[in-house]
Amino acid sequence: MAEAKEDTVVENIDTTVQEAPTHITMTTAVKDGDDIVKHYAVTDMTDEAKILFDRQSKEQDNKNKLISAFNLQFDNQVRLINSLIGDLEKILPEPVELSQEGIDASKEDSAKEETNSKEKSDKKAN
């Protein structure tokens, strides 16, 4: 028989650290209304419900670990990018002002290159 574990950490369980969970609380979000909150006694749960509860708890824990790992990697990536930008700014020459003509000309060049690239890929496809 599967039982709810003491060390299971799920946000929607009302329990204390020393005792096994006695109740679970399930909240259903309702669009444009109040959320529906239901409480269930662990002692009243069937064996099948306890097994599903244990599995849900483990999967929730896995999800939380994945999110934490991703957030850590993301934060590290942001710090690395910011560091590289700072290093780059230190060694770049003085910024220059571009005239409006220069900006328009570079846009036209980019459009011509894109058109030529599409034409070449169309020819290869035929």
Backbone as CSV, one residue per row, in Angstrom:
resi,resn,N_x,N_y,N_z,CA_x,CA_y,CA_z,C_x,C_y,C_z
1,MET,0.841,-1.172,0.000,0.000,0.000,0.000,0.892,1.243,0.000
2,ALA,0.652,2.130,-0.915,1.436,3.364,-1.010,0.855,4.395,-0.054
3,GLU,1.729,5.032,0.676,1.290,6.037,1.635,1.909,7.375,1.264
4,ALA,1.255,8.444,1.650,1.825,9.769,1.429,3.072,9.880,2.285
5,LYS,4.166,10.293,1.687,5.442,10.330,2.398,5.570,11.592,3.232
6,GLU,6.304,11.460,4.338,6.530,12.605,5.218,7.362,13.683,4.529
7,ASP,8.347,13.242,3.720,9.264,14.203,3.132,8.750,14.785,1.815
8,THR,7.532,14.441,1.433,6.961,14.985,0.205,6.675,16.464,0.402
9,VAL,7.193,17.279,-0.509,6.989,18.715,-0.409,6.172,19.169,-1.615
10,VAL,4.946,19.495,-1.383,4.057,20.015,-2.410,3.410,21.248,-1.826
11,GLU,3.311,22.288,-2.592,2.818,23.555,-2.066,1.387,23.469,-1.543
12,ASN,0.604,22.559,-2.078,-0.804,22.556,-1.708,-1.151,21.533,-0.634
13,ILE,-0.206,21.158,0.225,-0.488,20.239,1.324,-0.412,21.011,2.635
14,ASP,-1.443,20.850,3.436,-1.443,21.458,4.763,-0.857,20.439,5.740
15,THR,0.333,20.715,6.246,0.979,19.791,7.163,2.064,20.520,7.936
16,THR,2.581,19.866,8.965,3.732,20.392,9.673,4.911,19.487,9.364
17,VAL,6.104,19.915,9.713,7.306,19.169,9.372,7.353,17.822,10.092
18,GLN,6.883,17.750,11.337,7.003,16.539,12.131,5.968,15.465,11.777
19,GLU,4.863,15.833,11.231,3.811,14.844,11.008,3.574,14.611,9.521
20,ALA,2.970,13.466,9.236,2.634,13.142,7.851,1.500,14.061,7.392
21,PRO,1.408,14.296,6.087,0.325,15.147,5.597,-1.029,14.578,6.006
22,THR,-1.901,15.435,6.487,-3.235,14.989,6.878,-4.281,15.377,5.852
23,HIS,-4.007,16.452,5.127,-4.948,16.941,4.120,-4.181,17.435,2.898
24,ILE,-4.814,17.346,1.760,-4.287,18.014,0.583,-5.334,19.024,0.148
25,THR,-4.854,20.104,-0.405,-5.741,21.166,-0.868,-5.528,21.323,-2.361
26,MET,-6.598,21.233,-3.116,-6.523,21.407,-4.556,-7.284,22.671,-4.931
27,THR,-6.613,23.535,-5.684,-7.206,24.796,-6.103,-7.369,24.778,-7.615
28,THR,-8.571,25.048,-8.080,-8.863,25.108,-9.507,-9.113,26.559,-9.869
29,ALA,-8.315,27.056,-10.821,-8.466,28.445,-11.253,-9.685,28.559,-12.163
30,VAL,-10.501,29.554,-11.890,-11.698,29.805,-12.681,-11.513,31.136,-13.389
31,LYS,-11.669,31.126,-14.705,-11.491,32.346,-15.480,-12.584,33.346,-15.113
32,ASP,-12.171,34.563,-14.826,-13.095,35.653,-14.478,-13.962,35.313,-13.264
33,GLY,-13.390,34.641,-12.280,-14.157,34.314,-11.082,-13.240,33.907,-9.948
34,ASP,-13.853,33.499,-8.848,-13.078,33.053,-7.696,-12.588,31.632,-7.929
35,ASP,-11.373,31.348,-7.459,-10.827,30.009,-7.567,-11.626,29.059,-6.679
36,ILE,-11.718,27.807,-7.107,-12.423,26.781,-6.333,-11.380,26.020,-5.515
37,VAL,-11.557,26.005,-4.211,-10.618,25.347,-3.313,-11.330,24.168,-2.661
38,LYS,-10.694,22.973,-2.749,-11.255,21.765,-2.134,-10.180,21.129,-1.265
39,HIS,-10.592,20.606,-0.123,-9.685,19.945,0.819,-10.061,18.470,0.894
40,TYR,-9.026,17.619,0.930,-9.245,16.174,1.010,-8.401,15.600,2.136
41,ALA,-8.995,14.702,2.934,-8.270,14.038,4.023,-7.477,12.882,3.445
42,VAL,-6.194,12.804,3.784,-5.330,11.737,3.289,-5.826,10.381,3.799
43,THR,-6.341,10.340,5.019,-6.810,9.070,5.584,-8.021,8.523,4.845
44,ASP,-8.781,9.383,4.185,-9.956,8.943,3.438,-9.632,8.549,2.001
45,MET,-8.383,8.749,1.578,-8.010,8.457,0.198,-7.892,6.950,-0.026
46,THR,-8.279,6.501,-1.213,-8.116,5.090,-1.571,-6.646,4.829,-1.861
47,ASP,-6.292,3.551,-1.946,-4.915,3.199,-2.275,-4.516,3.779,-3.630
48,GLU,-5.433,3.721,-4.589,-5.153,4.264,-5.920,-4.919,5.776,-5.848
49,ALA,-5.703,6.477,-5.049,-5.540,7.923,-4.898,-4.199,8.251,-4.248
50,LYS,-3.792,7.436,-3.265,-2.502,7.665,-2.613,-1.350,7.438,-3.577
51,ILE,-1.467,6.434,-4.435,-0.428,6.171,-5.432,-0.338,7.345,-6.407
52,LEU,-1.491,7.819,-6.880,-1.503,8.959,-7.794,-0.973,10.219,-7.115
53,PHE,-1.312,10.395,-5.849,-0.822,11.540,-5.098,0.696,11.502,-4.979
54,ASP,1.243,10.320,-4.653,2.703,10.176,-4.560,3.364,10.486,-5.899
55,ARG,2.776,9.965,-6.964,3.345,10.197,-8.297,3.279,11.684,-8.651
56,GLN,2.136,12.310,-8.373,1.986,13.741,-8.656,3.013,14.536,-7.855
57,SER,3.224,14.171,-6.612,4.186,14.881,-5.768,5.599,14.767,-6.333
58,LYS,5.963,13.570,-6.784,7.295,13.365,-7.367,7.450,14.166,-8.654
59,GLU,6.433,14.161,-9.494,6.502,14.900,-10.759,6.554,16.405,-10.505
60,GLN,5.823,16.877,-9.508,5.875,18.306,-9.152,7.272,18.670,-8.676
61,ASP,7.872,17.780,-7.892,9.228,18.010,-7.411,10.207,18.048,-8.582
62,ASN,10.057,17.114,-9.533,10.914,17.110,-10.724,10.758,18.406,-11.515
63,LYS,9.526,18.855,-11.672,9.254,20.097,-12.392,9.939,21.269,-11.700
64,ASN,9.822,21.343,-10.379,10.443,22.442,-9.625,11.964,22.417,-9.757
65,LYS,12.558,21.211,-9.761,14.006,21.092,-9.934,14.433,21.551,-11.326
66,LEU,13.656,21.171,-12.346,13.965,21.606,-13.713,13.893,23.124,-13.844
67,ILE,12.868,23.705,-13.269,12.702,25.162,-13.337,13.860,25.851,-12.617
68,SER,14.249,25.330,-11.477,15.365,25.928,-10.729,16.668,25.824,-11.522
69,ALA,16.902,24.658,-12.118,18.118,24.475,-12.911,18.121,25.403,-14.120
70,PHE,16.978,25.526,-14.787,16.887,26.423,-15.934,17.132,27.862,-15.515
71,ASN,16.503,28.288,-14.429,16.673,29.664,-13.964,18.126,29.954,-13.614
72,LEU,18.818,28.983,-13.023,20.227,29.155,-12.697,21.042,29.321,-13.974
73,GLN,20.808,28.450,-14.961,21.526,28.547,-16.232,21.218,29.876,-16.934
74,PHE,19.957,30.275,-16.913,19.547,31.530,-17.541,20.253,32.712,-16.890
75,ASP,20.272,32.746,-15.559,20.939,33.831,-14.841,22.436,33.865,-15.163
76,ASN,23.060,32.681,-15.238,24.476,32.615,-15.590,24.707,33.153,-17.003
77,GLN,23.810,32.821,-17.924,23.931,33.295,-19.305,23.798,34.815,-19.372
78,VAL,22.849,35.366,-18.633,22.663,36.820,-18.611,23.906,37.505,-18.056
79,ARG,24.469,36.956,-16.972,25.677,37.542,-16.397,26.845,37.484,-17.382
80,LEU,26.986,36.359,-18.077,28.067,36.206,-19.053,27.917,37.209,-20.188
81,ILE,26.705,37.334,-20.721,26.459,38.284,-21.815,26.750,39.709,-21.356
82,ASN,26.286,40.071,-20.176,26.529,41.420,-19.659,28.018,41.680,-19.457
83,SER,28.742,40.680,-19.002,30.180,40.807,-18.820,30.874,41.010,-20.165
84,LEU,30.468,40.226,-21.164,31.069,40.360,-22.491,30.760,41.723,-23.108
85,ILE,29.546,42.207,-22.919,29.189,43.532,-23.435,30.036,44.602,-22.747
86,GLY,30.217,44.474,-21.442,31.049,45.432,-20.709,32.484,45.410,-21.199
87,ASP,33.036,44.207,-21.416,34.403,44.094,-21.927,34.508,44.680,-23.334
88,LEU,33.501,44.423,-24.157,33.499,44.945,-25.522,33.445,46.466,-25.528
89,GLU,32.601,47.047,-24.661,32.490,48.502,-24.601,33.810,49.157,-24.198
90,LYS,34.614,48.457,-23.395,35.899,49.006,-22.959,36.884,49.126,-24.116
91,ILE,36.799,48.254,-25.103,37.797,48.257,-26.171,37.292,48.813,-27.496
92,LEU,36.016,49.163,-27.565,35.481,49.736,-28.799,35.989,51.158,-28.979
93,PRO,36.150,51.582,-30.248,36.525,52.983,-30.471,35.341,53.886,-30.134
94,GLU,35.557,55.166,-30.265,34.498,56.132,-29.983,33.304,55.888,-30.908
95,PRO,32.083,56.024,-30.414,30.915,55.833,-31.277,30.849,56.936,-32.329
96,VAL,30.246,56.587,-33.471,30.093,57.558,-34.560,28.618,57.776,-34.815
97,GLU,28.309,58.931,-35.355,26.936,59.252,-35.721,26.717,58.836,-37.164
98,LEU,25.633,58.122,-37.425,25.287,57.744,-38.785,24.285,58.732,-39.324
99,SER,24.505,59.158,-40.560,23.536,60.045,-41.182,22.331,59.222,-41.600
100,GLN,21.219,59.852,-41.795,20.001,59.158,-42.206,20.217,58.472,-43.549
101,GLU,21.009,59.091,-44.441,21.301,58.497,-45.748,22.047,57.179,-45.580
102,GLY,22.991,57.147,-44.662,23.754,55.918,-44.421,22.875,54.790,-43.908
103,ILE,21.915,55.127,-43.067,20.999,54.119,-42.523,20.112,53.588,-43.633
104,ASP,19.560,54.481,-44.469,18.698,54.061,-45.572,19.466,53.215,-46.581
105,ALA,20.725,53.598,-46.867,21.534,52.849,-47.829,21.812,51.442,-47.313
106,SER,22.075,51.298,-46.030,22.349,49.962,-45.494,21.096,49.094,-45.518
107,LYS,19.932,49.700,-45.337,18.677,48.942,-45.430,18.455,48.470,-46.855
108,GLU,18.752,49.331,-47.839,18.595,48.950,-49.241,19.551,47.818,-49.602
109,ASP,20.798,47.899,-49.129,21.776,46.839,-49.393,21.310,45.519,-48.806
110,SER,20.769,45.547,-47.601,20.270,44.335,-46.962,19.108,43.747,-47.744
111,ALA,18.219,44.603,-48.251,17.074,44.128,-49.029,17.536,43.503,-50.333
112,LYS,18.547,44.114,-51.004,19.083,43.559,-52.247,19.724,42.199,-52.003
113,GLU,20.494,42.077,-50.922,21.150,40.806,-50.592,20.112,39.722,-50.320
114,GLU,19.054,40.070,-49.623,17.996,39.107,-49.320,17.299,38.654,-50.598
115,THR,17.028,39.580,-51.522,16.386,39.247,-52.783,17.276,38.334,-53.609
116,ASN,18.570,38.650,-53.692,19.519,37.811,-54.437,19.598,36.418,-53.835
117,SER,19.597,36.337,-52.528,19.664,35.048,-51.852,18.428,34.204,-52.157
118,LYS,17.262,34.832,-52.144,16.019,34.111,-52.446,16.009,33.622,-53.886
119,GLU,16.503,34.476,-54.815,16.543,34.083,-56.223,17.458,32.883,-56.420
120,LYS,18.611,32.873,-55.759,19.546,31.760,-55.873,18.933,30.475,-55.321
121,SER,18.242,30.567,-54.211,17.642,29.362,-53.623,16.490,28.859,-54.488
122,ASP,15.761,29.786,-55.137,14.677,29.371,-56.048,15.233,28.647,-57.265
123,LYS,16.352,29.140,-57.790,16.984,28.501,-58.943,17.464,27.093,-58.585
124,LYS,18.030,26.933,-57.394,18.503,25.623,-56.951,17.330,24.668,-56.767
125,ALA,16.211,25.170,-56.331,15.042,24.337,-56.100,14.461,23.838,-57.414
126,ASN,14.569,24.618,-58.482,14.037,24.229,-59.793,15.003,23.286,-60.433
